Each structure stands twice: as C-alpha cells, then as structure tokens.
Amino acid sequence: MQHFLLSAASRSLSLKKIYKMGESAAYDLFRQIRWPETDGAAVCPQCGSTESYDIKTRRKFECKGCKHHFSVTSGTILHSRKLDFVDLLAGICLFVTGSKGMSAVQFSRTMDVQYKTAWVWCHKMRECLADETDNTRLSGEVEIDGCYVGGVVRKSNYKTDRSDRRLKGNRSPRRRVVVALRERGGRTLPFVRRTEKEGVEIARGIVEIGSTIVADEATHWDALEWEYNSKRINHSEAYSTGNGHHTNWVESYFARLRKMVKGQHHGVSEKLLYQYAEHAAWLEDHRKTDIRGLAEKLVAAAVIAPESKKFKGYWQRAA
C-alpha cells in the first residue's frame, strides 16, 4: 500500500501554484479566511462594524463608524507584516510541507529572507497552531509516556576523565522530558517537564474519568490506576501483547519529535522545546491531511490568533 505522502492526493498545493496565483488572489484568500461570515468583506476589529472605506493603495480599511484604520492582518499573529501576501502564503505552504519540520536556516534560504525573520516567523506559526488544542480534553483509550530530549553530556577525550552519564548528578541541567498523552484516534498533547512522573498530575487534569490509561511499567504510572481503567505493557518483554496493550501511538509521535530535533534542527533550547513538541504533535495529528488542507488550517489559525507577546519585537529587546 502506497504511503500517503507519496500519493498525488497529498500534493494539492505547491510554491509553483501559489506564485502562479499572484498577489491579488493570495490577498483575497486571506480576506476570505479572516472574514468568512461576510464573504471577505472587512469587519472592523475595534467596533465590529461591517462598513468601511477600502484604501486600495495601501491594502487597508478605514471604519466608517470609529474611523479606525486596519488591515486583514491587524490584531493577529501576522500583525505588522512586511512581506507580500503571496510570500506569506508561500511561507506557510513551505512550513507545513516538511513532515519533520524545517530549520530556520533552510527556511531563510528558500524564502530569501533574513535568518531572524525566518526564525521569528516559524515560531509565530508554531504558536498559533498550538492554539488548536487549547482546552482539549482526552477520553477513551489514552496512551501516556515520556521522551527525554536535549542536555547531552559530551564524553571527555580521555577515558579516565569520563563520568557515568547514567547518574543523576552527571546529567546536564538542560535535559527535559516531553510527557505526551495521545488519544487513540484523537489528539496528541505534549508537555515539557523536568521529570516523567510529573505526567501523573497532567493526566489527572486533562483525561476524562472513565477513560483507559495505557502506559508502560514505570512505577509512577501506578497512581493513575486508582482513578482510571488501566492497560500496562512491559517493554523489556514486548512492545505489544495484543488487545490494545501497547504505546505505539505515542511512540510514533516521539519518533517524529526526535527526528525533528536531531535531523532538522540539530538540537533545540530547553526554553523553546515546547514549541517544537507542539509542532510535531500537530504534524502527527494531521499526517493524513493534504498540503492545501494543512496550509488552510494554518492560515485560519494565524488570522484568529492574537498578536504574539513572546515573539513580537523579539530581536529588538534589550539583552
């Protein structure tokens, strides 16, 4: 059976198609997605009025009621954008095309923008796609596990100087664990913590009572057996014993995350690991969606998401 990413159905949008559309068509698409209830007609973000003057030379609008000037990206995560709309759409298409993500360096070279622009742009897109799972709760059969990322301690040159990296005292303080909960047939929710056992309280907060928790034999998951149905799998004996006793779904997510961090980004900061974890979860959950569908989802998320507090003016901040 052919893999979905190799099929023609997955290639529903490309950079070639986007640039053939032109700037006007890309602009109209952003308007349609931003204001679907008015079929692309501008709605003032300040007073909600649907009556406005169209300042065509600047691609802006002036509200007839409150005289507020705004654009299709005003008040969104793309606020104060400087790129053309066709370039924004092409960048979003490029961002969702990578099944394991794309480094900011490669993104910068492909889109012909500064590295700083590419880095902030990618993080803004990760921020708005993560909004898709805000307030999401899991039910049914939910797999839970942890994956340690980063904080690798390099071996010393001489054997006599090497320390046992298995001991807690010899580990890097930058080491983090991504605790992921994945509903079978549903969404994946990742959380960055210092220890895997912190996942117990996370599960209690987002998994519905009456659900089944599927986990490995780590002892800290024993606490969940008092509140949830439980299925356990001992990985030292088998990865699956049938009847749903496996954590293969959440391990599939971890495989994507590891390849993203090591293969594309070659290591990420522990402060921003949550961004990459959420990006990998979004790609995993939408792995059977074609490129056009992914791009439309991300554009819709971008025009709904508010201005980014974390990445707005990132490079202009004082050290």
VEXMIKE-942037 format. One record per atom (N, C-alpha, C): residue in three letters; x, y, z. Coordinates in steps of 0.1 Angstrom, whole numbers, padded with zeros to 4 digits, always signed. Each point is the difference from the previous one (the first is absolute). Layout:
<recs>
ALAXYZ
...
</recs>
This chain:
<recs>
MET+0009-0012+0000
MET-0009+0012+0000
MET+0009+0012+0000
GLN-0003+0010-0009
GLN+0008+0012-0001
GLN-0002+0009+0012
HIS+0011+0006+0005
HIS+0000+0009+0011
HIS-0007+0013-0005
PHE-0008+0006+0009
PHE-0008+0012-0004
PHE+0009+0011-0005
LEU+0012+0002+0006
LEU+0009+0011-0004
LEU+0005-0002-0014
LEU-0001-0012-0005
LEU+0005-0003-0014
LEU-0011+0001-0010
SER-0012+0002+0004
SER-0012+0000-0009
SER-0001+0014-0006
ALA-0007+0001-0011
ALA-0003+0012-0007
ALA-0010+0009+0009
ALA-0009-0007+0007
ALA-0010+0007+0009
ALA+0007+0009+0010
SER+0012-0004+0005
SER+0007+0008+0010
SER+0006+0013-0006
ARG+0002+0000-0013
ARG+0007+0012-0007
ARG-0011+0009-0006
SER-0009+0005+0008
SER-0011+0008-0005
SER+0004+0015-0001
LEU+0012+0004+0005
LEU+0004+0014+0000
LEU+0015+0000+0000
SER+0006+0010-0008
SER+0014+0001-0001
SER+0004+0014-0001
LEU+0013+0003+0001
LEU+0005+0014-0002
LEU-0003+0005-0014
LYS+0001-0009-0009
LYS-0002+0003-0014
LYS-0015+0005-0002
LYS-0009-0007+0006
LYS-0014+0003-0002
LYS-0003+0014+0007
ILE+0006+0002+0012
ILE-0002+0012+0007
ILE+0004+0012-0008
TYR+0012-0001-0005
TYR+0006+0012-0007
TYR-0007+0002-0014
LYS-0006-0010-0005
LYS-0009+0001-0012
LYS-0013+0007+0004
MET-0005-0002+0012
MET-0012+0007+0005
MET+0002+0015-0001
GLY+0011+0005+0004
GLY+0003+0014+0001
GLY-0004+0007+0013
GLU+0004+0012+0002
GLU-0002+0008+0012
GLU-0015+0002+0003
SER-0008+0004-0010
SER-0014+0003+0002
SER-0008-0012+0005
ALA+0003-0012-0006
ALA-0007-0012+0004
ALA+0003-0004+0014
ALA+0013+0002+0003
ALA+0005-0004+0014
ALA-0007+0010+0010
TYR+0000+0012-0003
TYR-0007+0010+0008
TYR-0015-0003+0003
ASP-0006-0003-0011
ASP-0015-0004+0001
ASP-0002-0012+0008
LEU+0010-0010-0001
LEU-0001-0012+0009
LEU+0001+0003+0014
PHE+0009+0009+0004
PHE+0001+0005+0014
PHE-0012+0007+0005
ARG-0006+0008-0009
ARG-0013+0007+0004
ARG-0011-0010+0002
GLN-0001-0010-0009
GLN-0011-0010+0001
GLN+0002-0008+0013
ILE+0012-0003+0004
ILE+0002-0008+0012
ILE-0001+0008+0013
ARG+0004+0013-0001
ARG-0001+0009+0012
ARG-0015+0003+0002
TRP-0008+0003-0010
TRP-0014+0004+0002
TRP-0009-0008-0008
PRO-0001-0013+0003
PRO-0009-0009-0007
PRO-0015+0003+0001
GLU-0004+0006+0011
GLU-0014+0003+0002
GLU-0005+0011-0009
THR+0009+0008-0005
THR-0004+0011-0009
THR+0006-0002-0014
ASP+0004-0012-0003
ASP+0005-0004-0013
ASP+0012+0009-0004
GLY+0009+0003+0010
GLY+0012+0007-0003
GLY-0001+0015+0002
ALA-0012+0005+0002
ALA-0002+0015+0002
ALA+0006+0003+0014
ALA+0007+0011+0001
ALA+0007+0004+0012
ALA-0010+0003+0012
VAL+0005-0005+0012
VAL-0007+0002+0012
VAL+0009+0007+0010
CYS-0004+0012+0005
CYS+0009+0007+0009
CYS+0003-0007+0013
PRO+0013-0003+0003
PRO+0003-0007+0012
PRO-0002+0008+0013
GLN-0002+0013-0002
GLN-0002+0008+0012
GLN-0014+0002+0004
CYS-0009+0002-0009
CYS-0014+0002+0003
CYS-0010-0010-0006
GLY+0006-0009-0009
GLY-0008-0010-0006
GLY-0009+0004-0012
SER+0002+0013-0004
SER-0008+0005-0012
SER+0004-0007-0013
THR-0010-0003-0008
THR+0003-0006-0013
THR+0000+0011-0012
GLU-0001+0012+0004
GLU+0001+0011-0010
GLU+0013+0007+0001
SER+0008+0000-0011
SER+0013+0007+0001
SER+0004+0004-0014
TYR+0009+0010-0001
TYR+0006+0004-0012
TYR+0012-0008-0004
ASP+0001-0004-0012
ASP+0011-0008-0005
ASP+0012+0009-0005
ILE+0011+0000+0007
ILE+0012+0008-0004
ILE+0008-0010-0009
LYS-0003+0000-0012
LYS+0006-0011-0009
LYS+0015+0002-0002
THR+0005+0012+0000
THR+0015+0003-0002
THR+0008-0006+0011
ARG-0006-0001+0012
ARG+0008-0005+0012
ARG-0005-0014+0005
ARG-0011-0005-0007
ARG-0006-0013+0004
ARG-0005+0002+0015
LYS-0006+0011+0003
LYS-0005+0002+0014
LYS-0015+0005-0001
PHE-0006+0001+0011
PHE-0014+0004+0001
PHE-0002+0011+0011
GLU-0010+0008-0002
GLU-0003+0010+0010
GLU-0015-0002+0004
CYS-0002-0003+0012
CYS-0013-0002+0005
CYS-0009+0012-0001
LYS-0012-0001-0005
LYS-0009+0012-0002
LYS-0005+0004+0014
GLY+0000-0009+0010
GLY-0006+0003+0013
GLY+0010+0007+0009
CYS+0011-0007+0003
CYS+0010+0005+0010
CYS+0013+0006-0007
LYS+0000+0000-0013
LYS+0012+0005-0008
LYS+0013-0007+0003
HIS-0001-0012+0005
HIS+0012-0008+0003
HIS+0006-0006-0013
HIS+0013+0001-0002
HIS+0007-0005-0012
HIS+0005-0014+0004
PHE-0003-0010-0009
PHE+0004-0013+0002
PHE+0003-0008-0013
SER+0006-0011+0001
SER+0003-0009-0012
SER-0005-0014+0003
VAL+0001-0009-0009
VAL-0005-0013+0001
VAL+0008-0008+0011
THR+0013+0005+0003
THR+0008-0007+0011
THR+0000+0008+0013
SER-0007+0011+0001
SER+0000+0008+0012
SER-0005-0008+0012
GLY+0007+0001+0011
GLY-0004-0007+0012
GLY+0002-0014+0000
THR+0007-0006-0010
THR+0002-0014-0001
THR+0015-0003+0003
ILE+0004-0012-0001
ILE+0014-0004+0002
ILE+0009+0005-0011
LEU-0007+0003-0011
LEU+0008+0006-0012
LEU-0001+0015+0000
HIS-0003+0006+0011
HIS-0001+0015+0001
HIS+0014+0006-0004
SER-0001+0011-0006
SER+0012+0008-0005
SER+0009-0008-0010
ARG-0007-0009-0007
ARG+0008-0007-0010
ARG+0005+0009-0011
LYS+0012-0004-0006
LYS+0006+0008-0010
LYS+0001-0007-0013
LEU-0002-0013+0000
LEU+0000-0008-0012
LEU-0013+0001-0008
ASP+0001-0003-0013
ASP-0012+0000-0008
ASP-0009-0012+0004
PHE-0012+0000-0003
PHE-0009-0011+0004
PHE+0003-0013-0007
VAL+0005+0001-0013
VAL+0004-0012-0007
VAL+0012-0006+0007
ASP+0009+0008+0005
ASP+0012-0005+0007
ASP-0005-0007+0014
LEU-0009+0007+0007
LEU-0005-0006+0012
LEU-0007-0014-0002
LEU-0007-0001-0011
LEU-0007-0012-0003
LEU+0010-0011-0005
ALA+0011+0004-0007
ALA+0010-0009-0004
ALA+0008-0005+0012
GLY+0003+0009+0009
GLY+0007-0004+0012
GLY-0008-0010+0009
ILE-0013+0003+0001
ILE-0008-0010+0007
ILE-0001-0013-0006
CYS-0001+0000-0014
CYS+0000-0013-0007
CYS+0013-0007+0002
LEU+0011+0007+0000
LEU+0014-0006+0002
LEU+0001-0006+0014
PHE-0006+0008+0010
PHE+0001-0005+0014
PHE-0007-0013+0002
VAL-0012-0001-0006
VAL-0008-0012+0002
VAL+0004-0012-0009
THR+0008+0003-0010
THR+0005-0011-0009
THR+0009-0010+0007
GLY+0009+0005+0009
GLY+0010-0008+0006
GLY-0007-0010+0010
SER+0000-0013-0002
SER-0006-0009+0009
SER+0007-0001+0013
LYS+0013+0004+0001
LYS+0008+0001+0012
LYS+0004+0014+0003
GLY-0007+0010-0005
GLY+0003+0014+0002
GLY+0011+0004-0009
MET+0004+0013+0002
MET+0011+0006-0008
MET+0008+0010+0008
SER+0013-0001-0001
SER+0008+0009+0008
SER-0002+0015-0005
ALA+0003+0009+0009
ALA-0002+0014-0004
ALA+0011+0004-0011
VAL+0011-0006+0001
VAL+0011+0003-0010
VAL-0005-0004-0014
GLN-0006-0012-0002
GLN-0005-0005-0012
GLN-0012+0009-0005
PHE-0008+0003+0010
PHE-0012+0009-0003
PHE+0005+0013-0005
SER+0010+0006+0006
SER+0005+0013-0004
SER+0006-0001-0014
ARG+0007-0010-0003
ARG+0006-0001-0014
ARG-0010-0002-0010
THR-0010-0008+0003
THR-0011-0003-0010
THR-0008+0012-0003
MET-0004+0007+0011
MET-0009+0011-0002
MET+0007+0014-0002
ASP+0014-0001+0000
ASP+0008+0012-0003
ASP-0003+0011+0010
VAL+0000-0003+0013
VAL-0002+0010+0011
VAL+0011-0002+0010
GLN+0002+0010+0008
GLN+0010-0001+0011
GLN-0003-0012+0009
TYR+0011-0005+0006
TYR-0002-0011+0010
TYR-0009+0004+0011
LYS+0002+0013+0005
LYS-0008+0004+0011
LYS-0015+0000-0004
THR-0003+0005-0012
THR-0014+0000-0005
THR-0005-0014+0000
ALA+0007-0010-0006
ALA-0004-0014-0001
ALA-0002-0006+0014
TRP+0009+0003+0009
TRP-0001-0006+0014
TRP-0013+0005+0007
VAL-0002+0013+0000
VAL-0012+0005+0007
VAL-0013-0004-0007
TRP+0001+0000-0014
TRP-0012-0005-0008
TRP-0004-0014+0004
CYS+0010-0009+0000
CYS-0003-0014+0003
CYS-0006-0002+0014
HIS+0006+0008+0010
HIS-0005-0002+0014
HIS-0014+0006+0001
LYS-0003+0011-0007
LYS-0014+0005+0000
LYS-0010-0010-0006
MET+0005-0007-0010
MET-0009-0010-0006
MET-0002-0012+0010
ARG+0010-0004+0007
ARG-0001-0010+0010
ARG-0009+0004+0011
GLU+0001+0013+0004
GLU-0008+0005+0011
GLU-0015-0001-0004
CYS-0004+0004-0012
CYS-0014+0000-0004
CYS-0005-0013-0002
LEU+0008-0010-0006
LEU-0006-0013-0002
LEU-0002-0007+0013
ALA+0007+0003+0011
ALA-0002-0006+0013
ALA-0013+0004+0006
ASP-0005+0012-0004
ASP-0013+0004+0005
ASP-0012-0009-0004
GLU+0003-0009-0009
GLU-0011-0009-0005
GLU-0004-0010+0011
THR+0009-0003+0009
THR-0003-0010+0010
THR-0002+0007+0014
ASP-0002+0013+0001
ASP-0003+0007+0012
ASP-0013-0006+0006
ASN+0000-0003+0013
ASN-0011-0005+0007
ASN-0005-0014-0005
THR+0008-0007-0007
THR-0003-0013-0005
THR+0001-0010+0012
ARG-0010-0009+0001
ARG+0000-0011+0010
ARG+0000-0013-0008
LEU+0006-0010+0006
LEU+0002-0013-0006
LEU-0009-0010+0006
SER-0005-0010-0007
SER-0009-0011+0005
SER+0003-0012-0008
GLY-0007-0011+0004
GLY+0001-0013-0007
GLY+0013-0006+0005
GLU+0008-0006-0009
GLU+0013-0005+0003
GLU+0011+0010-0003
VAL+0007+0003+0011
VAL+0010+0011-0001
VAL+0014-0006+0004
GLU+0009+0001-0009
GLU+0014-0004+0002
GLU+0008+0011+0006
ILE+0009-0004+0010
ILE+0008+0010+0007
ILE+0014-0005+0001
ASP+0010+0009-0003
ASP+0014-0004+0001
ASP+0009+0012+0000
GLY+0013-0001+0003
GLY+0009+0011+0000
GLY+0012-0002-0009
CYS+0005+0010-0005
CYS+0012-0001-0009
CYS+0010+0011+0004
TYR+0012-0004+0004
TYR+0010+0010+0005
TYR+0007+0006-0013
VAL+0001+0013+0001
VAL+0006+0007-0012
VAL+0010+0010+0005
GLY+0011+0001-0007
GLY+0011+0010+0002
GLY+0008-0003+0012
GLY+0009+0010+0003
GLY+0008-0002+0012
GLY+0010-0011-0001
VAL+0006-0002-0012
VAL+0009-0011-0002
VAL+0014+0004+0006
VAL+0006-0008+0008
VAL+0013+0003+0006
VAL+0010-0007-0009
ARG+0009+0008-0006
ARG+0010-0005-0009
ARG+0011-0008+0008
LYS+0004-0011-0006
LYS+0011-0008+0007
LYS+0013+0008+0000
SER+0007-0002+0011
SER+0014+0006+0000
SER+0009-0008-0009
ASN+0011+0007-0004
ASN+0009-0007-0009
ASN+0007-0012+0006
TYR+0005+0001+0012
TYR+0007-0011+0006
TYR-0010-0008+0009
LYS+0001-0013-0001
LYS-0009-0009+0007
LYS+0000+0002+0015
THR+0012+0004+0005
THR+0001+0002+0015
THR-0008+0012+0005
ASP-0003+0009-0010
ASP-0007+0012+0004
ASP-0015-0001-0002
ARG-0005-0011-0006
ARG-0014-0002-0003
ARG-0008-0004+0013
SER-0012+0006+0000
SER-0009-0003+0011
SER-0012-0009-0004
ASP-0006-0006+0009
ASP-0012-0009-0003
ASP-0012+0009-0002
ARG-0004+0001-0013
ARG-0011+0010-0003
ARG-0013-0006+0004
ARG-0001-0012+0005
ARG-0013-0006+0004
ARG-0003+0006+0014
LEU+0010+0005+0008
LEU-0003+0005+0013
LEU-0006+0014-0001
LYS-0010+0003+0009
LYS-0007+0012-0001
LYS+0009+0012+0002
GLY+0010-0001+0008
GLY+0009+0011+0003
GLY+0009+0004-0012
ASN+0001-0009-0009
ASN+0009+0003-0012
ASN-0008+0004-0012
ARG-0013+0002+0001
ARG-0008+0004-0011
ARG+0000+0015-0002
SER-0003+0004-0012
SER-0001+0015-0003
SER-0012+0006+0006
PRO+0000+0012+0006
PRO-0012+0007+0005
PRO-0009+0004-0012
ARG+0004-0001-0012
ARG-0008+0003-0012
ARG-0009-0011-0004
ARG+0002-0012+0006
ARG-0008-0012-0004
ARG-0015+0002+0004
ARG-0009-0003-0009
ARG-0014+0001+0002
ARG-0007-0013-0005
VAL-0012-0002+0005
VAL-0008-0011-0004
VAL-0013+0005-0006
VAL-0003-0005-0012
VAL-0013+0004-0006
VAL-0010-0011+0004
VAL-0010+0003+0008
VAL-0010-0009+0004
VAL-0012+0001-0010
ALA-0003-0010-0007
ALA-0011+0001-0010
ALA-0011-0009+0003
LEU-0012+0005-0002
LEU-0012-0008+0002
LEU-0007-0001-0014
ARG-0003-0011-0005
ARG-0006-0002-0013
ARG-0012-0008+0000
GLU-0011+0006-0003
GLU-0013-0007-0001
GLU+0000-0008-0013
ARG-0003-0013+0001
ARG+0000-0009-0012
ARG-0012+0005-0009
GLY+0004+0004-0012
GLY-0009+0006-0009
GLY-0003+0014+0002
GLY+0007+0007+0009
GLY-0002+0014+0004
GLY+0012+0008+0000
ARG+0001+0009+0009
ARG+0011+0010+0000
ARG+0012-0004+0009
THR+0011+0006-0002
THR+0012-0002+0007
THR+0003+0013+0008
LEU+0002-0001+0013
LEU+0003+0012+0008
LEU+0014-0002+0007
PRO+0010+0008-0004
PRO+0013-0001+0007
PRO+0002+0010+0010
PHE+0008-0003+0010
PHE+0004+0009+0011
PHE+0014-0002+0003
VAL+0007+0011+0002
VAL+0015+0000+0003
VAL+0002+0001+0015
ARG+0006-0010+0006
ARG+0002+0000+0015
ARG+0014-0005+0003
ARG+0004+0001+0013
ARG+0014-0005+0003
ARG+0000-0015+0003
THR-0011-0005+0005
THR-0001-0015+0003
THR-0012-0006-0006
GLU+0000-0013-0004
GLU-0011-0006-0006
GLU-0012-0002+0010
LYS+0003-0002+0013
LYS-0011-0002+0009
LYS-0009+0012+0002
GLU+0004+0012-0005
GLU-0009+0011+0001
GLU-0012-0002-0010
GLY+0001-0009-0009
GLY-0011-0004-0009
GLY-0012-0005+0007
VAL+0002-0005+0013
VAL-0012-0005+0007
VAL-0010+0011+0003
GLU+0005+0011+0004
GLU-0010+0012+0003
GLU-0005+0005-0013
ILE+0008+0000-0011
ILE-0005+0005-0012
ILE-0012-0008-0005
ALA+0002-0014+0001
ALA-0011-0009-0005
ALA-0012+0003+0008
ARG+0001+0002+0013
ARG-0012+0002+0009
ARG-0007+0013-0004
GLY+0007+0009-0006
GLY-0006+0013-0004
GLY-0007+0000-0013
ILE+0004-0009-0010
ILE-0006+0001-0013
ILE-0006-0013-0005
VAL+0001-0011+0007
VAL-0006-0013-0004
VAL-0013-0002+0007
GLU-0011-0002-0007
GLU-0013-0002+0006
GLU-0001-0013+0008
ILE-0007+0001+0012
ILE-0002-0011+0008
ILE-0008-0011-0007
GLY+0004-0012+0001
GLY-0006-0011-0007
GLY+0008-0004-0012
SER+0010+0008-0004
SER+0009-0004-0011
SER+0009-0011+0004
THR+0007-0005-0010
THR+0010-0011+0002
THR+0014+0006-0002
ILE+0009-0001+0010
ILE+0014+0005-0002
ILE+0008-0012-0004
VAL+0008+0002-0011
VAL+0009-0010-0005
VAL+0014+0005+0002
ALA+0008-0007+0008
ALA+0014+0004+0004
ALA+0009-0012+0001
ASP+0013+0004+0001
ASP+0010-0011+0002
ASP+0001-0003+0015
GLU+0010-0008+0004
GLU+0001-0005+0013
GLU+0007+0009+0010
ALA+0002+0013-0004
ALA+0006+0009+0010
ALA-0009+0002+0012
THR+0006-0001+0012
THR-0008-0001+0012
THR-0009+0013+0003
HIS+0005+0012-0005
HIS-0008+0012+0003
HIS-0014+0000-0006
TRP-0002-0009-0011
TRP-0013+0000-0006
TRP-0010-0009+0008
ASP+0005-0007+0010
ASP-0008-0008+0009
ASP-0011+0009+0007
ALA+0003+0013+0003
ALA-0009+0008+0007
ALA-0013+0003-0008
LEU+0001-0001-0014
LEU-0012+0002-0008
LEU-0010-0011+0000
GLU+0005-0012+0005
GLU-0009-0012+0000
GLU-0012+0002+0010
TRP+0002+0009+0009
TRP-0011+0002+0010
TRP-0012+0008-0006
GLU+0003+0008-0011
GLU-0010+0008-0005
GLU-0005-0003-0015
TYR+0008-0008-0006
TYR-0003-0004-0014
TYR+0002-0015-0003
ASN-0007-0005-0010
ASN+0003-0013-0004
ASN+0014+0000-0006
SER+0007-0012+0001
SER+0014+0000-0003
SER+0004-0012-0009
LYS+0009+0003-0009
LYS+0006-0010-0008
LYS+0015+0003+0001
ARG+0008-0010+0003
ARG+0015+0002+0001
ARG+0007-0010-0009
ILE+0012+0005-0004
ILE+0008-0009-0009
ILE+0015+0001+0005
ASN+0006-0011+0002
ASN+0014-0001+0004
ASN+0009+0000-0012
HIS+0007+0010-0003
HIS+0008+0001-0012
HIS+0012-0008+0000
SER+0004-0005+0012
SER+0011-0009+0001
SER-0003-0014-0005
GLU-0013-0003-0001
GLU-0005-0013-0005
GLU-0006+0001-0014
ALA-0008+0011-0003
ALA-0006+0001-0013
ALA-0005+0015-0002
TYR-0001+0004-0013
TYR-0006+0013-0002
TYR-0015+0000-0002
SER-0005-0012-0003
SER-0015-0002-0001
SER-0003-0014+0003
THR-0011-0002+0009
THR-0004-0013+0003
THR-0014-0003-0004
GLY-0005+0009-0009
GLY-0014-0002-0006
GLY-0010+0007+0009
ASN-0013+0000-0005
ASN-0011+0006+0008
ASN+0002+0014+0004
GLY+0008+0008-0008
GLY+0002+0014+0003
GLY+0011+0003+0011
HIS+0007-0011+0004
HIS+0011+0002+0010
HIS+0013+0004-0007
HIS+0001+0013-0003
HIS+0012+0006-0007
HIS-0001+0015+0001
THR+0011+0006-0002
THR+0001+0015+0000
THR+0006+0005-0014
ASN-0003-0008-0010
ASN+0005+0003-0013
ASN-0004+0014-0006
TRP-0012+0004+0004
TRP-0005+0013-0006
TRP+0009+0011+0006
VAL+0002+0000+0013
VAL+0008+0011+0005
VAL+0014-0001-0003
GLU+0005-0012-0002
GLU+0014-0003-0004
GLU+0002+0005-0015
SER-0010-0001-0008
SER+0000+0006-0013
SER+0002+0015+0000
TYR-0006+0007+0009
TYR+0001+0014+0002
TYR+0015+0003+0004
PHE+0005-0008+0010
PHE+0014+0003+0004
PHE+0010-0002-0011
ALA-0003-0010-0009
ALA+0009-0002-0011
ALA+0001+0012-0009
ARG-0012+0006-0002
ARG+0000+0012-0009
ARG+0007+0012+0007
LEU-0002+0001+0013
LEU+0006+0011+0008
LEU+0016-0002+0000
ARG+0005-0012+0003
ARG+0014-0002+0000
ARG+0006+0003-0014
LYS-0006-0004-0011
LYS+0005+0003-0013
LYS+0000+0015-0003
MET-0010+0007+0005
MET-0001+0014-0002
MET+0011+0007+0007
VAL+0002-0003+0013
VAL+0010+0006+0008
VAL+0014-0003-0005
LYS+0003-0012-0002
LYS+0014-0004-0004
LYS+0002+0001-0015
GLY-0009-0003-0008
GLY+0002+0000-0015
GLY-0002+0013-0006
GLN-0009+0008+0004
GLN-0003+0013-0006
GLN+0007+0012+0008
HIS-0001+0000+0013
HIS+0004+0012+0008
HIS+0014-0003+0007
HIS+0004-0013+0000
HIS+0013-0003+0006
HIS+0001+0004+0015
GLY-0011+0000+0007
GLY+0000+0004+0014
GLY-0008+0013+0002
VAL-0008+0001+0011
VAL-0008+0012+0002
VAL+0002+0004+0015
SER-0003+0012+0003
SER+0000+0006+0013
SER-0011-0006+0009
GLU+0004-0003+0012
GLU-0010-0005+0009
GLU-0011+0010+0003
LYS+0003+0013-0002
LYS-0011+0010+0002
LYS-0010+0000-0011
LEU+0003-0005-0012
LEU-0009+0000-0011
LEU-0004-0014-0005
LEU+0004-0010+0008
LEU-0003-0014-0004
LEU-0015-0002-0001
TYR-0008+0007+0008
TYR-0014-0002+0000
TYR-0006+0004-0014
GLN+0007+0010-0007
GLN-0005+0004-0013
GLN+0002-0011-0010
TYR+0011-0007+0000
TYR+0003-0011-0009
TYR-0008-0012+0003
ALA-0003-0002+0013
ALA-0008-0012+0004
ALA-0014+0002-0005
GLU-0006+0012+0001
GLU-0013+0003-0005
GLU-0001-0001-0015
HIS+0011+0005-0007
HIS+0000-0001-0014
HIS+0000-0014-0005
ALA+0008-0009+0006
ALA+0001-0014-0003
ALA-0014-0007+0002
ALA-0007+0004+0011
ALA-0013-0006+0004
ALA-0010+0004-0011
TRP+0001+0013-0005
TRP-0010+0005-0010
TRP+0002-0008-0013
LEU+0013-0002-0004
LEU+0003-0007-0012
LEU-0004-0015+0001
GLU+0001-0006+0012
GLU-0003-0014+0002
GLU-0016-0001-0001
ASP-0007+0009+0006
ASP-0014-0001+0000
ASP-0006+0003-0013
HIS+0007+0007-0009
HIS-0005+0003-0013
HIS+0008-0006-0011
ARG+0005-0012+0003
ARG+0009-0007-0009
ARG-0006-0004-0013
LYS-0014-0002+0000
LYS-0007-0004-0012
LYS-0007+0011-0007
THR+0003+0013+0004
THR-0006+0011-0007
THR+0010+0005-0011
ASP-0006+0004-0011
ASP+0008+0004-0011
ASP+0006+0014+0002
ILE+0009+0005-0008
ILE+0007+0012+0003
ILE-0009+0012-0001
ARG-0010+0000-0009
ARG-0009+0012+0000
ARG-0008+0000+0012
GLY-0005-0011+0005
GLY-0007-0001+0013
GLY+0008+0005+0011
LEU+0012-0004+0001
LEU+0009+0005+0011
LEU+0002+0015-0001
ALA+0003+0005-0012
ALA+0002+0014-0002
ALA-0012+0008+0004
GLU-0012-0004-0004
GLU-0012+0007+0004
GLU-0003+0000+0015
LYS+0004-0011+0006
LYS-0002-0001+0015
LYS+0009+0010+0007
LEU+0013+0001-0005
LEU+0009+0009+0006
LEU-0003+0015-0003
VAL-0004+0003-0012
VAL-0005+0013-0003
VAL-0012+0004+0009
ALA-0009-0009+0001
ALA-0012+0003+0009
ALA+0004+0002+0014
ALA+0010-0008+0005
ALA+0005+0002+0014
ALA+0007+0013+0001
ALA+0008+0004-0010
ALA+0008+0012+0001
ALA-0009+0013+0000
VAL-0011+0000-0007
VAL-0009+0012-0001
VAL-0009+0000+0012
ILE-0001-0010+0008
ILE-0008+0000+0013
ILE+0009+0003+0012
ALA+0012-0005+0000
ALA+0009+0001+0011
ALA+0004+0015+0002
PRO+0000+0004+0013
PRO+0003+0014+0003
PRO+0015+0003-0002
GLU+0004+0012+0001
GLU+0014+0004-0002
GLU+0009-0008+0010
SER+0011-0004-0004
SER+0009-0008+0008
SER+0007+0009+0010
LYS-0002-0004+0013
LYS+0007+0008+0011
LYS+0015-0005+0001
LYS+0002-0012-0003
LYS+0014-0006+0002
LYS+0009+0004-0011
PHE-0005+0000-0013
PHE+0009+0001-0011
PHE-0002+0014-0007
LYS-0009+0008+0004
LYS-0001+0013-0005
LYS+0012+0009+0004
GLY+0007+0005-0010
GLY+0012+0008+0003
GLY+0011-0007+0007
TYR+0001-0013-0003
TYR+0009-0009+0007
TYR+0014+0005-0001
TRP+0005+0004-0011
TRP+0014+0004-0002
TRP+0002+0014+0004
GLN-0010+0008+0003
GLN+0002+0014+0004
GLN+0000+0001+0016
ARG-0001-0011+0007
ARG+0000+0001+0014
ARG+0014+0002+0006
ALA+0001+0007+0011
ALA+0013+0002+0007
ALA+0006-0013+0005
ALA+0013-0002+0000
ALA+0006-0013+0004
ALA-0001-0001+0015
</recs>
